[in-house]
Amino acid sequence: MKQRLQSIQNNLKNNPEFQAKLQDMKPKKSFFGFFMVILVFFIPEVVSLLWSVEINGWMVDSVQSLPKDIGDLLKWATKEMFNGEVSWINVGLGVAFLVWLFKD
């Protein structure tokens, strides 16, 4: 198993197509690249932590005019996304992208 994983790792390191795709995914070293990582990974966590109660209340009021099944789905999704807790996976990905941004 260990040999198989090393073989896969070596194939990925030597595959120019994979390396090109990986470099395309890397955030660019600029203010815009830094800002986008912050905007995508950290700002939603701050909004969820600070305003989850207001967002959930607004969504419950807003879905009254929608059909019941769509309204229930939106209420459920909003409560799942804006629950007042920090998603450590999202924060971890943001930190990883920031480290990757400044590496090299």
C-alpha positions in Angstrom: 0.0 0.0 0.0 2.8 2.4 0.9 4.6 1.7 -2.4 1.3 2.3 -4.3 0.9 5.7 -2.6 4.5 6.7 -3.4 3.9 5.6 -7.0 0.8 7.8 -7.2 2.7 10.7 -5.6 5.6 10.4 -8.0 3.2 10.2 -11.0 1.5 13.4 -9.9 4.8 15.2 -9.4 6.0 14.2 -12.8 2.7 14.9 -14.6 3.0 18.3 -16.3 -0.8 18.5 -16.9 -1.5 18.0 -13.2 1.1 20.5 -12.3 -0.3 23.1 -14.7 -3.8 22.6 -13.2 -2.4 22.9 -9.7 -0.7 26.2 -10.6 -4.0 27.5 -12.1 -5.7 26.7 -8.8 -3.1 28.6 -6.7 -4.2 32.1 -5.7 -2.1 34.8 -7.4 0.4 36.8 -5.3 -1.4 40.1 -5.4 -3.8 42.1 -3.3 -6.7 40.7 -5.3 -5.6 37.1 -4.6 -5.2 37.8 -0.9 -8.5 39.6 -0.8 -10.4 36.8 -2.6 -9.1 34.2 -0.1 -10.2 36.4 2.8 -13.6 37.1 1.1 -14.4 33.4 0.3 -13.1 31.6 3.4 -13.1 34.0 6.3 -15.8 36.7 5.8 -18.7 34.1 5.7 -17.6 32.7 9.0 -17.5 36.2 10.6 -21.0 36.9 9.2 -22.4 33.6 10.5 -20.9 34.1 13.9 -22.1 37.7 14.3 -25.4 37.8 12.5 -26.8 34.3 12.5 -29.9 35.1 14.6 -30.8 38.1 12.4 -30.3 36.2 9.1 -32.4 33.2 10.3 -35.2 35.5 11.4 -35.1 37.4 8.1 -35.2 34.2 6.2 -38.2 32.8 8.2 -40.1 36.1 7.4 -39.0 36.1 3.8 -40.2 32.6 2.9 -43.8 33.1 3.9 -44.8 33.9 0.3 -43.1 30.9 -1.2 -44.6 27.4 -1.6 -44.3 25.3 1.5 -41.7 22.8 0.2 -39.3 25.5 -1.1 -39.8 27.6 2.0 -39.0 24.6 4.3 -35.9 23.9 2.2 -34.7 27.5 2.4 -35.3 27.6 6.2 -33.4 24.4 6.7 -30.5 25.5 4.5 -30.3 28.9 6.3 -30.2 27.3 9.7 -27.5 24.9 8.6 -25.3 27.6 7.1 -25.9 30.3 9.6 -25.9 28.5 12.9 -23.7 30.8 14.9 -20.7 28.4 14.9 -17.4 28.6 13.1 -16.7 26.0 10.4 -13.1 25.0 11.2 -12.9 23.2 7.9 -13.5 26.5 6.0 -11.1 28.4 8.3 -8.5 25.6 7.8 -8.9 25.7 4.0 -8.5 29.5 4.2 -5.3 29.3 6.2 -4.0 26.6 3.8 -4.7 28.8 0.8 -3.0 31.8 2.5 0.1 29.7 3.3 0.1 28.5 -0.3 -0.3 32.1 -1.5 2.8 33.2 0.3 4.9 30.1 -0.2 7.6 30.3 -2.9 
